[in-house]
Amino acid sequence: MKEAFEKRCAFSKHYDQGDGTFRAEYYSAPIHYRDINNTWREICTDIVPIHKWEFKDGVTNNSFNVYFGDTTSQNLHLFGLESSTEAYERWINFKLKDASPERVQTLTSTHKFMSCFDGVDIEYIVSNNSVKENIILNKETNLREFIFTIKKRNTEIVQIDDDFTIIDAFSKEVLWEIDDPYMIDSVGNISCGIKYALNHDGEYETLTVQVEDEEFLKKAIYPVSIDPTVISNITNSLIKYDMGYPVSTASSFVGQASAVEIAMRNSTSSPNLAINRGILDIDLPLGIIPVNIGLALYVTTNSNSNFTGQVNVYRVTSSWSSKLDVHPTVVSLGKQVAARSGAVGTWYNIDITKAYRDISEPFGVAWELVADKGFNGGSHSTSFASTRNSNAAIRPKITMVYIEKPLLVFHNGNINEDGYYNGNGEEIFKLLDFGTLVAGQVSETKRVYLKNLSGFKVIQLRAFIRPVEFPDNLKIEISRYNSPFIPEETLIFNGTFEDGDEVPFYVRIITQEETLTGGDFNIYAKAGPL
């Protein structure tokens, strides 16, 4: 089995198994970045000497660069982010005011400024898509705010409500998101009594991390870590997010130490406690036919090798968020997969093939790990690396075996000579051309055929459009019928379609008097194997 390098993307690896099938691994964080030659390379987050600008150390084998330290005596604490091109610099630097670190310590992907204040260390952990900052209070202190002065070029920090992002100053592209901060003590107690504030000290813009939860600090078992994290705005991972609360009960922040781990527990007091859930986007690339799909979780702790549980699967019907207290709307699919925890350092695999095939368009599928009610004998738990783990290689991932075949083909009634698509659906050799339209005009209706060329029977055949992709003041409509033309966003064709079967539908374009330009649009198709 060898890697198919040409199939790489930011989040996936693909392997040719030599029998006509491929094995793919989709990660919940980017594992590749494009170099200056536009080639996908392995991300490496090791901090090494770099001596760029005034910085001493950094990470440059990633889609964004991270810098630490200062070769001058001006900045005893300095941390920088860069997302530049050869012709255009974009960076932002943070300096902790009045910090006087006694020394620095670097270990692989971790950089720590030791004793910035009495009993306070500042630690940075670089991962593939984020930089986790820990303000570590090693003992009780009167410090309640930490002020960072900001220098930047072609970037801005913007605040909308309680959300902070770092954007391109001109295009307004989001470069990084500053995650909601929280505090966690040495035994896992958590407080969200932290907030950010943007200010100006007369010379520089500042970002202040303010501690508000005094009661938590009084009761905390030290050391206490204050966690602001900067997350790169790289999307398209299959795994959207995971959090430490159950989907079904939407309880509070149980297990929110899932910044490192997610867990499944069973105890006498809580015989059926679920404290892990995640959401999976299942919109796979064109031309891929899954044979099987699995969710893989990496076991980090395990108190009993015979500890068992189940996986409940849900269809997500509303948007989700990384906010601690925002819960998606879900509908149970009634799927429960028996699961046994694995040994520490191994992958725990859950077959979700059936659940994937049962899901239709909106959003995706959520999973929830639940400890087995029938398990007795005291308190036991299994923990897994989460999507926040500093080691991206052990975060949750999707494993999939698939084949590449022509799946579904659009044509105009003469597929051999005058179709629209061939190959795996990505090579276009004829456009569905409506010609020139006058603003306010409705186009002629065109008949299009959707043909199954997968080599096997399919069900749940459907054609659909995505209105969000349409140009302004222009609408594409599809209908199962020509007369009457009944527009729908998704056309569902019931029954079983043999290899070679096809079904017609109709397409037209609606313009408005305000329509200024035309453009290209897509019609999509999907089906499930029988």
Secondary structure, 3 states (H helix, E strand, C coil): CEECHHHCECCEEEEECCCCEEEEEEECCCCEEECCCCCEEECECCCEECCCCCCCEEECECCCEEEECCCCCCCCCCEEEECCCCCCCCEEEEEECCCCCCEEEEECCEEEEEEEECCEEEEEEECCCEEEEEEEECCCCCCCEEEEEEEEECEEEEEECCEEEEEECCCCCEEEEECCCEEECCCCCEECCEEEEEEECCCCEEEEEEECCHHHHHHCCCCEEEECEEEECCCCCCEEEEECCCCCCCCCCCCHHHHCEEEEEECCCCCCEEEEEEEECCCCCCCEEEEEEEEEEEEEEECCCCCEEEEEEEEECCCCCCCCCCCCCEEEEEEEEEEECCCCCCEEEEECHHHHHHCCCCCEEEEEEEECCCCCCCCEEEEEECCCCCCHHHCCEEEEEEEECCCEEEECCCHHHHECEECCCCEECCCCCCCCCCCCCECCCEEEEEEECCCCCEEEEEEECCHHHCCCCEEEEEECCCCCCCCECEEEECCCECCCCEEEEEEEEEECCCCCCCCCCCCEEEEEEC
